[in-house]
Amino acid sequence: MRSEALLTILLACSIVGTTVAQSIADLLAELPSCGLPCIEAGVISAACSVTNTTLLEGCLCTNNTALSSMSTCVQTSCQFSDQVTTVGLLTTTCADYPIPSRVNDIRAAAAAALALSVVVVSMRCAARVHRTGRMWSDDWTAAIAALLLAVGASLELASAQLGFGLHYWDVAVANATVLLQMFYALEIIYTWIKLLAKASIVVLYMRVFPSRPFHMACYACLCYCCLSGISFSFAIAFQCQPVSAVWNRFIDGKCLDVNAIGYAGAVLSIFEDIVLVLLPIPELRKLQISSKQRAGVGLMFGLASFATITSIIRLNYIVQFSNTYDTTYDDVNTVVWSMIEATCIIVCGSLPPLRPWVGNLLTATINTATKGRDQGQSDSFGKPNTSSAGRFSEIPEPGLSQNGTELTAWTATVWSETNKSRP
């Protein structure tokens, strides 16, 4: 059946002297021998007409299912050099047809992650410097994580420009090596973003809650996160021997099972997220504040649970597309959710330090809006209005204390002042 289909195609090309017929004939003539059965199988599976070359080309070039099956066949049947030749011929043949693209999805995710992380962390650092005149260790680690996220987002934008987000067979062959190098760098950067962002959260916990047993638990958590992050970054960095075999497919290197590394990393990341959510709960229960205030504090720290949800979604895509042969298109979901996950960890970890500053800004805004009304009341009764806008500036920034009362009092005072300032 396949031989008959190929023979019919060649016969049609020899009879119909059109540009389309010539392009089909050129495709078949220049294809490596390992790629011919793949093209035949694609024609048969798509039920394309083999007697009309115009319909044949249109059928193949607009049928993503057929193109996907041909691409998979070529990647599993041919050496990499023959794969490059075959994909290049398919790209040239189908150049005039619409190309499905998810490039805009990548650009949107990268731009949003870049803007959100930079703005939130900048506000965090500005608030800290404004209140204390310096940045603490948790601020520095968050800032470095945001900087790495900016680098990763920039790489995503550049990779989208080169064809990431297109189907494998639509990517220019000349861009293949650069795209693989970018993806390799993104994997390593992503690991370090998560490590630094989670370390920032743990260090923040240690500043807010000074209990010695709690500090010991935080040190254990921090050591585990560091050991896990560094181990996975090394596993990714040296996944192939020689390392250049990661992006140079002409080299016959020995590589680790990347899927296994991805599964393990995603599962352990989810575990770490859950630990970060549960870790401060015992200390929160000790705070001498009302249930409403305790719930508010818990909500801020519990927002990290959203990062856990993004980690689970990311793991789902890793499993779903672990064996794909259309990596430049199918891996878009994995890359996008990796960026969302990293952004969530950075942003959620920056919300608690922003709480007093945001509260101060809100009360100042409220007082400014009601200044006229309050002034009128002051003139009527002869008593000046006492504004709460300045109360937050009187609350000192917490530091490590010996007996634990300083930070507990700070947390209670911040929430108490916030509630008082509400109209």
Number of C-alpha atoms within 10 A of each C-alpha: 9 15 11 10 17 20 13 15 23 19 14 18 23 13 11 15 11 13 12 19 22 15 18 22 18 14 19 20 12 13 19 18 13 18 23 21 18 22 26 19 19 22 24 17 13 17 13 19 19 21 17 15 26 16 14 20 22 16 17 23 20 15 14 15 13 23 22 18 19 27 25 16 20 25 21 13 15 16 14 16 11 18 23 18 16 28 23 19 20 21 19 14 18 18 12 10 12 9 13 13 15 18 20 13 15 23 21 13 19 24 16 16 25 22 13 16 26 21 13 20 26 17 18 25 22 17 20 19 13 13 18 13 10 13 16 17 14 24 24 15 21 28 24 17 30 28 17 20 27 19 15 25 24 16 18 26 20 15 23 22 15 18 22 29 26 22 22 23 23 22 20 16 16 11 14 19 13 14 22 18 15 16 20 16 15 22 18 19 18 21 22 22 26 24 23 25 27 28 25 27 26 23 19 20 22 22 19 22 24 21 17 13 9 17 17 12 14 22 16 12 19 19 13 13 21 17 12 17 23 16 14 21 18 12 15 21 15 15 21 19 14 14 16 14 16 23 18 17 15 11 14 12 15 13 14 13 10 14 14 11 14 17 16 13 19 20 13 15 23 19 13 18 20 17 13 22 18 14 18 20 13 10 15 18 13 10 19 13 18 12 11 10 19 18 15 13 18 16 13 16 24 20 18 24 21 16 25 22 16 20 24 18 17 22 22 16 17 20 13 13 16 17 10 13 19 18 16 24 22 22 18 20 20 19 22 20 19 24 26 19 24 26 27 26 29 30 25 21 29 28 19 21 21 19 18 22 20 17 20 22 15 16 24 17 13 17 19 14 11 11 14 11 11 17 13 13 14 14 11 10 8 9 10 13 13 10 15 18 20 13 14 20 14 8 15 13 13 16 15 14 15 11 11 14 13 17 22 21 14 17 22 18 15 20 21 14 19 22 12 11 20 11 7
